[in-house]
Amino acid sequence: MDAYVYLQVQPGSVPSVLTQLAARQGVRRAVTVVGEWDIMALVEAPDFAQVARVILAQFHHIDGIVRTYTAPVVPPDRIGITGGAFAAPAVPVPISDACYVHVKAAAGAIEGLVERLSEVEDISGYAVLGGAYDLLIAVPHPWEVASSIIIDRIQTLPGVLSTTTLVSVNFEESDEDRDQFSSWS
């Protein structure tokens, strides 16, 4: 069982939270993202009860985490996808310099969207989700490249009602002691 966990953290806490997540059992990968959330993590466990235990027993005890949201990955057979080239969509492992597109789909459109997504280049994986969004699509390019893929190839697919994108970034807080104007030229 896989689930994506989205984290909102206190300002200045991203590096510490990422370090602590890396040491947690069940956390496959976590990355810094820009958008509604600060960190996106992929958690895996034998079943959803175990995913919940990881989040409640481990994530909620990390200093700096303000809020979490969990979106379980729906097994493809639950939506009628059992054969063909798109039978087992790859669950995207969060990476840096990628965009994660959350899709709200029209009722009954998931199977057709999954079939069409398997034909779209520049997508490294997708997952059907339970929760606020129906699909998560990984576009393994920085925003400057991914934005046209999202606009031209994903948002135009029949059955896509809306999208929201998180942009992953390499984030390392600088140790330099600078004032707020030192980076201006």
C-alpha positions as CSV (number, residue, x, y, z in Angstrom):
1,M,0.0,0.0,0.0
2,D,1.4,3.4,-1.0
3,A,0.2,6.8,0.1
4,Y,1.3,10.4,-0.5
5,V,1.7,12.5,2.6
6,Y,1.7,16.3,2.2
7,L,3.2,18.3,4.9
8,Q,3.0,22.0,5.9
9,V,5.9,23.0,8.1
10,Q,6.8,25.9,10.3
11,P,8.9,28.6,8.5
12,G,12.6,27.6,8.7
13,S,11.9,23.9,9.5
14,V,12.1,22.3,6.1
15,P,15.7,21.0,6.4
16,S,15.1,19.6,9.8
17,V,11.9,17.9,8.9
18,L,13.4,16.4,5.8
19,T,16.3,15.0,7.8
20,Q,13.9,13.5,10.4
21,L,11.7,12.0,7.7
22,A,14.6,10.3,6.0
23,A,15.2,8.3,9.3
24,R,11.5,7.1,9.5
25,Q,10.6,3.6,8.6
26,G,8.1,3.4,5.7
27,V,9.1,6.7,4.2
28,R,10.2,5.8,0.7
29,R,11.2,9.4,-0.3
30,A,10.4,13.0,0.6
31,V,11.1,16.2,-1.3
32,T,10.6,19.9,-0.8
33,V,7.8,21.4,-3.0
34,V,6.5,24.8,-3.7
35,G,2.8,25.3,-3.7
36,E,0.1,24.6,-1.2
37,W,2.4,22.2,0.7
38,D,6.1,22.4,1.8
39,I,7.1,18.7,1.6
40,M,5.7,15.7,-0.3
41,A,6.5,12.2,0.9
42,L,5.8,8.7,-0.4
43,V,5.0,6.2,2.4
44,E,4.7,2.5,1.8
45,A,3.4,-0.1,4.2
46,P,1.6,-3.5,3.9
47,D,-1.9,-1.9,4.3
48,F,-3.6,1.4,5.0
49,A,-3.8,0.8,8.7
50,Q,0.0,0.6,8.8
51,V,0.3,3.8,6.7
52,A,-1.9,5.5,9.2
53,R,0.3,4.2,12.1
54,V,3.4,5.6,10.4
55,I,1.8,9.0,10.0
56,L,0.2,9.2,13.5
57,A,3.1,7.6,15.4
58,Q,6.0,9.0,13.5
59,F,5.1,12.1,11.5
60,H,3.1,13.8,14.2
61,H,6.0,13.6,16.5
62,I,8.4,15.5,14.3
63,D,9.0,19.1,15.5
64,G,8.1,21.6,12.8
65,I,5.2,19.8,11.1
66,V,2.1,22.0,11.4
67,R,-0.3,20.0,9.2
68,T,-0.5,16.8,7.2
69,Y,-2.8,15.4,4.4
70,T,-2.7,11.8,3.3
71,A,-3.8,10.6,-0.1
72,P,-3.8,6.8,-0.5
73,V,-3.0,5.3,-3.8
74,V,-5.9,3.3,-5.2
75,P,-4.9,-0.1,-6.7
76,P,-5.6,-0.1,-10.5
77,D,-7.9,-3.1,-10.3
78,R,-10.3,-1.1,-8.1
79,I,-11.2,1.2,-11.0
80,G,-11.4,-1.6,-13.6
81,I,-7.9,-1.4,-15.0
82,T,-6.7,-5.0,-15.2
83,G,-5.0,-5.4,-18.6
84,G,-3.3,-3.7,-21.5
85,A,-0.3,-1.3,-21.6
86,F,-1.7,0.9,-18.8
87,A,-2.6,-1.9,-16.4
88,A,-0.1,-1.0,-13.7
89,P,0.6,2.8,-13.6
90,A,4.0,3.5,-12.0
91,V,3.6,5.1,-8.6
92,P,5.8,8.3,-8.9
93,V,8.6,8.4,-6.4
94,P,9.1,12.1,-5.6
95,I,12.3,13.5,-7.1
96,S,13.8,17.0,-7.2
97,D,13.3,19.2,-10.3
98,A,10.0,17.7,-11.2
99,C,6.4,18.8,-11.2
100,Y,3.5,16.9,-9.6
101,V,0.2,17.6,-11.2
102,H,-2.9,16.8,-9.2
103,V,-6.0,16.2,-11.4
104,K,-9.6,16.5,-10.5
105,A,-11.4,14.3,-13.0
106,A,-15.0,14.1,-14.2
107,A,-17.1,11.3,-12.8
108,G,-16.3,8.0,-14.6
109,A,-13.3,9.5,-16.5
110,I,-10.4,7.9,-14.5
111,E,-10.0,4.8,-16.7
112,G,-9.9,6.8,-19.9
113,L,-7.5,9.3,-18.5
114,V,-5.2,6.6,-17.3
115,E,-5.3,5.1,-20.8
116,R,-4.5,8.5,-22.4
117,L,-1.7,9.3,-19.9
118,S,0.1,6.1,-20.9
119,E,0.4,7.7,-24.4
120,V,1.8,11.0,-23.2
121,E,5.5,11.5,-23.4
122,D,7.3,13.3,-20.6
123,I,5.3,11.7,-17.8
124,S,7.4,9.4,-15.5
125,G,4.5,8.0,-13.6
126,Y,1.0,8.5,-12.3
127,A,-1.2,7.2,-9.5
128,V,-4.9,7.1,-8.9
129,L,-5.6,8.7,-5.5
130,G,-8.3,8.7,-2.9
131,G,-9.0,12.1,-1.5
132,A,-9.3,15.7,-2.9
133,Y,-7.7,14.8,-6.2
134,D,-8.2,11.8,-8.4
135,L,-4.8,11.5,-10.1
136,L,-1.2,12.4,-9.4
137,I,1.0,12.8,-12.5
138,A,4.8,13.2,-12.3
139,V,6.4,15.3,-15.0
140,P,10.2,14.9,-14.5
141,H,11.2,18.3,-15.7
142,P,11.7,21.7,-14.0
143,W,8.8,24.1,-14.1
144,E,10.1,26.0,-17.1
145,V,9.8,22.8,-19.2
146,A,6.9,21.1,-17.4
147,S,4.5,24.0,-17.5
148,S,4.0,23.6,-21.3
149,I,3.5,19.9,-20.9
150,I,0.9,20.5,-18.2
151,I,-1.0,23.2,-20.2
152,D,-0.8,21.5,-23.6
153,R,-0.9,17.8,-22.9
154,I,-2.5,17.2,-19.5
155,Q,-5.1,20.0,-19.0
156,T,-6.5,19.3,-22.5
157,L,-7.2,15.6,-21.9
158,P,-11.0,14.8,-22.0
159,G,-12.2,14.3,-18.4
160,V,-9.8,16.7,-16.7
161,L,-11.8,19.2,-14.7
162,S,-8.9,21.0,-13.0
163,T,-5.3,20.7,-12.0
164,T,-3.1,21.9,-9.2
165,T,0.7,21.6,-9.4
166,L,3.4,21.2,-6.8
167,V,6.9,22.0,-8.0
168,S,9.7,20.1,-6.4
169,V,13.0,22.0,-5.7
170,N,16.4,21.3,-4.3
171,F,16.4,23.2,-1.1
172,E,19.3,23.7,1.2
173,E,19.2,26.6,3.6
174,S,22.3,28.8,3.3
175,D,24.5,29.1,6.3
176,E,25.5,32.6,5.3
177,D,24.5,35.4,7.6
178,R,22.9,37.9,5.2
179,D,20.4,40.7,5.7
180,Q,17.2,40.8,3.7
181,F,18.6,43.1,1.0
182,S,22.0,41.4,0.3
183,S,20.8,39.4,-2.6
184,W,19.4,42.4,-4.5
185,S,21.5,43.9,-7.3
